[in-house]
Amino acid sequence: MSTSNMKILLADDDADDRMFFEEALEAARIKTEIVSVNDGMELMEYLNDNPSYQPHILFLDINMPRKNGIEALKEIRKDDARKDLVVAIYSTSSAQSDIEETFILGANIYIKKPNDFNELKKVLEDVVSINWQFHTSGLNKETFLLNI
Amino acid sequence: MKTLMKEGIYRIYISVFFGAIFIFLFLSVVTFKQINDLSDIQLKITNTYEIQQESQLLLTDLIDAENGQRGFLLTRDSSLLEPFYNADNKIKNHIQKLKNLTKDNPAQLRHMAALSSLNNWRLQYLQDILDDYAPLGQMTDYSLAKISESKKIMDSCRAQIAQIRKIEFDLLKERKRINNQQIQSTSIFALIAMLVSLLIILIAFYKIDFDLRRLRRILKELNISNEKLNIAQKAGNIGQWVWNITNETIIFSDQHYKQLGYESGEYQTLDDFFKLVHPEDVVLVERITNAIVKEELDEGIVYRMIKKDGSIIYLQSYYHFVEDENGDTLAVGVNNDVTKDVMHAQDLEMRNDSLIRANNELASFNYIASHDLQEPLRKIQMFISRIDSDEETIIAGRSANYFGKIKDAANRMQILINDLLAFSRLNKTDKIQENIDLDVMLENIQQEWSQTIEEKKAVIQIEELGNLVGVPFLIQTLFSNIIGNSLKYSLPDRLPIIKISKRTISSQEIAAYDEEDEIQFHEIKIEDNGIGFDNKFAEKIFQLFQRLHDKNSYAGTGIGLAICKKIVEAHNGFICAEGKPNIGAQFIIHLPVTSELTVTK
């Protein structure tokens, strides 16, 4: 864990989930600077308005109003400036089609939202400590879905 | 294009006929000529006879004349001179006759001319002697000399006549020879002509008889095939037509009229027929009509016609082209009544549509189950875990009990949703068959259930199972569910024992197998000593959401065994269960040794 604050961008339309997310980071004592946006539209606006902002990880929900996570992911991967951004899909869905599609579109990891707060804490601890360079080079369909 | 009669055979018949007529004519002409020649030679023979007779008579008359003169000279009886005086006329007559008879023979004519002058000379000498009158019994020297000379002339006459007769005799001999020859050849030729004629007549008779028999047979066969055609048209409800493209007429069969509900012959022309075409299909029928007129094939188009009673019939036309005996082109075709097929297809299409709709609804239900239902549940569970882990929150007494029940209910709902998802995902999983080592797979499954096995001190006895062809993920789910089931429904006061065995049997031993061909099946038995069940529920336990126990005594969603049944059926196998309450249950799985998956997408 780095000593400096970790920059995390969270795109999720569910206020409760955003709350659980922030509480879990706090409970795990991970020093972070969190930016939250409500949907894909807001996310893209924020990224475009702040080109110098380079978050360590983007947690991206799939099912969002206006612009969903998949559309946002496509746009991010098209943008040369953002093509190396670490994208962690963060969704309730465990549908194989969602997992496959986001893998093909170039997301770095797929996290199914846990049902238990302690589990969530553990997931976040695991995810922030991932060496992304190493993780991405050995990425395949099996390692893409985070095992809890 | 077929012609109604074979040109080649017809040409052969015609040339044989003219050949026979030519042979008849030739024989007739030759025979006529032969008979004609024969009568000609007969006439010539008669002519020869007449010449011989005439020359004989001439000689006789000459002798008579001489005798008369001699008698008179001896007796001076003038009555004896009568033959002498008549002789002149008679002899001239004979000579004239002979000249006529021999007019086409120059040699004879020369003899005749000599004879004629000899004769004149001779008669003159007789007259001269008579004129040189001398007394009875005496002859003047002149007379004696004349007598002597006339004897010489007489001898010449005789010689000439002998010559004539000789020539005629030779001619007669020659002509008789020719005659004989001709009679012989004519009769042989006539015989040959008769025989050849007879032969031709016989061949002609045989051929006509043969053709007549064949014609009769063909007519009978034609009758039979007509009957066949009629019955086929009737049974298949097929209308038939013959359209003469050259003179634009059409003949419809009885069944055609019947198809459309009309009496036979109620309409006769193409225009009448076109009036019955469904207004929306006029273009289609025009297309077929144009193709027929251009002698092209455009078959199989389904079009509608309006029957006499106003109802609609769907027809499909097939045809081909032939040429009739006048060289006209005929389109011979049938109209199939495909109304039932069309109705059936439409019905099927409708069912398919509703099936697709139902499937889509099911798919959206799956999405709801996987996402929208999980979302609030996850929140409930999340808040429960927050309350649980929050040290500041103290729940006591009845509330603690209620809180526990909320937790249980949320967990049960989680299991239910997970099971439902597992069930619906069976259809979506990639079904790649592999050779599965069951022994290894069962090891893994025991690992999966190790916690429960330890808790319940269960014993799992597995014989060596060997290999099996199937989709690994599905087969694993199958065994895991059944073993989990046996572990779950164990009796509290009895240590669970689960026995698993496998053998190979023939499809004939499986009651549920109803295919014709005999194949090999794996039979896998999983036996437990748990709570069992009443056999009347043996079928019901495999149905979705069917539970035999209340959820307080045994947790369960009623989905696990339904999943098992679905997996086994996807592998073309069978699953059944037998149970005895409080003794145990036995699950029997039959899977084909060589399996081909039934895709149930």
Contacts between the chains, C-beta under 8 A, distances in Angstrom:
chain1	res1	chain2	res2	distance
A	14	B	375	7.9
A	16	B	379	5.8
A	16	B	382	7.7
A	20	B	382	5.8
A	20	B	386	7.8
A	23	B	386	7.8
A	63	B	371	6.6
A	92	B	371	5.8
A	92	B	374	5.4
A	92	B	375	5.2
A	92	B	378	6.1
A	93	B	370	6.3
A	93	B	371	5.2
A	94	B	370	6.7
A	94	B	421	7.6
A	95	B	367	7.5
A	95	B	370	5.5
A	95	B	371	7.4
A	96	B	425	7.5
A	96	B	428	6.8
A	113	B	378	6.2
A	114	B	378	8.0
A	114	B	382	8.0
A	115	B	377	7.6
A	115	B	378	5.0
A	115	B	381	4.1
A	115	B	382	6.5
A	115	B	385	7.7
A	115	B	414	6.7
A	116	B	381	6.5
A	116	B	382	7.2
A	116	B	385	4.6
A	117	B	382	6.0
A	117	B	385	4.1
A	117	B	386	5.2
A	117	B	389	5.8
A	118	B	385	6.5
A	118	B	389	6.4
A	120	B	382	7.6
